[in-house]
C-alpha cells in the first residue's frame, strides 16, 4: 500500500511541475523547486518499497545487486565526466585507421569546423575534396598560388573543358606552362565549405594530380602542420 501511495504522490508532483508556470516562495525554496524534490523522494520510496518486497529475506542478494548498480552508475558518471578525453582518443584512432586523403572531423561548433588529414607515405598531404559536388582527389600544395585542376578532374566537376582557352602563363618546376582560368562554384573538404573561388585548369598531360593551392588555404581561419597530420580550420 505504501509504495502505491508513494507512486501516486510522485505522479501528482510531476503533473504539478508540468502545469504550474510559477509559484510563491516557500521558506527559502520556491514551490517549483520543492515539488519536484517531493516527487523524487516519493519515487525513491516506491522503488525502495518494491525492492524490499522483492529481496525479503535475501539481504545478501540485495546488497550485491545494489553494489552492481552503484558500479554501473559510477561508470556512466565517469564516462560522462571524461567525455572530451574519450572523444580525443576516438578521433586519434579514427585518424590512424582512415586512409590518407580522408578528412577526419576533429571539431564542429556552429560555423567553426576543423578536419585532420594524415600524411601520405610519400610525405605529401592529399585530400578527397568535393568540387561543385563531385569528388576530386587533390594534392595540398602550399607552393601553388591557386587551385589547379587536371582537365579530367575539371570535366568531372562540371567544367566545359572543350571551350577553355589556355592563355594564363604559369611558372612551374618544369618551366613555363599555360592554363585556363575558371571560377568554381564551391570547394568542400569535409564540413569546410568555400564558395566562389578562382582556379586554373592545366593543359592535358601537364599535371599528375590536381592541386589545392594557397587561395583555398588563405580563406581558412588557420591551417597547421604537426608531424604526420595537417589540421584545417574554417
Secondary structure as GFF3:
##gff-version 3
##sequence-region A 1 234
A	DSSP	alpha_helix	2	19	.	.	.	ID=ss1
A	DSSP	beta_strand	25	26	.	.	.	ID=ss2
A	DSSP	beta_strand	29	30	.	.	.	ID=ss3
A	DSSP	alpha_helix	31	54	.	.	.	ID=ss4
A	DSSP	alpha_helix	59	81	.	.	.	ID=ss5
A	DSSP	alpha_helix	83	97	.	.	.	ID=ss6
A	DSSP	beta_strand	104	109	.	.	.	ID=ss7
A	DSSP	beta_strand	112	118	.	.	.	ID=ss8
A	DSSP	beta_strand	126	131	.	.	.	ID=ss9
A	DSSP	beta_strand	134	140	.	.	.	ID=ss10
A	DSSP	beta_strand	147	149	.	.	.	ID=ss11
A	DSSP	alpha_helix	151	156	.	.	.	ID=ss12
A	DSSP	three_ten_helix	161	163	.	.	.	ID=ss13
A	DSSP	beta_strand	168	172	.	.	.	ID=ss14
A	DSSP	beta_strand	175	189	.	.	.	ID=ss15
A	DSSP	beta_strand	192	202	.	.	.	ID=ss16
A	DSSP	beta_strand	210	212	.	.	.	ID=ss17
A	DSSP	alpha_helix	214	217	.	.	.	ID=ss18
A	DSSP	beta_strand	222	226	.	.	.	ID=ss19
A	DSSP	beta_strand	229	233	.	.	.	ID=ss20
###
